[in-house]
Amino acid sequence: MNLQQLSRRRFMVTFGGLLLTSSILACAWRFNKPITIAAHVWPGYEPMFLAQRENWLDTQQVRLMQTASATESVQALAAGSIDGAALTLDETLKARAAGIPLSVVLVFNISAGADMLLVNANIKSLADLKGRRIGFEQSSVGELFLAEVLQTAGLKKSEVKLVALTVDQQVESWTHQRIEAVVSYEPVASQLQALGAFKLFDSRRIPNTIVDVLAIRSDILDYRHSSAIRHLINAHFRALEHINQNSQDASYRMATHLGLPADEVLPAFKGLVLPNAANNYRLFAGASPTLLANARHLSNTMVKNALLTQHDRLDGLIRADFLPTDFQNN
């Protein structure tokens, strides 16, 4: 074999290898598509943002889009500009009722005091809400929470003055005395309390009602996006573990994004149950999953309060197949 033949053979082998590599990369791109997820600032969603800041979340696989409110996140879903969002379970049901196909793949948190009704000093009891200006976010968990408050107070919507506000508008409205009470949550709730607001009612009075979830469009829950979805979920659990094991360090790392002093970050989490991977799996698992039962009860409550026109059939609502399963020995 002469030198010319040898060089030609080496060229063909190298060229063939390049073609194979390009083909593999093309397939990888086709079968590992990125996802875009919207979320507003809320302690339960903060592990996602912490993972992003600490480079535990690969931005080539998962893009986080920060919104001003849950309302904005739902609007982005409706416009088709994102693949999923961090929402409460009731917000997810309302989005499904509006024709947005969503499935829940992760529970971020269960509210046990973090959602609350804040009032001024002149309101001493729920009965005192009669005739008062109450701020709340329409088309979000605020609407459900307000319905529960009014039911507990024995009041009708017509007996109070409702003021529609997204969460990012609450501080300004409170400062200018446009409202006398407001349905709020952290970190805005701490800002309002610093301005003199008092807590009168919180989500401990309505246990297991407010559940924050990762809702993904059902039509992208396929093999092309599965890698990105699993990566996001694993990054969330990694950040959650860091918060649990290194809480002081995590407080300083989360403070700026939450808009709170570092020493107020951990108290903002006290009203939340943050299920780890194993507890998430328990919520999703079995013939009658706990999360599905919660959703059924929530759907009934929402129909009763005219927040849904009909019951959600719950078909395809929960998907456990993206959760990690390697936690048995933990």
Summary of the structure (lengths in Angstrom):
residues: 330
radius of gyration: 23.5
end to end distance: 61.2
largest distance: 99.2
contacts: 1076
relative contact order: 0.17
helix: 50%
strand: 18%
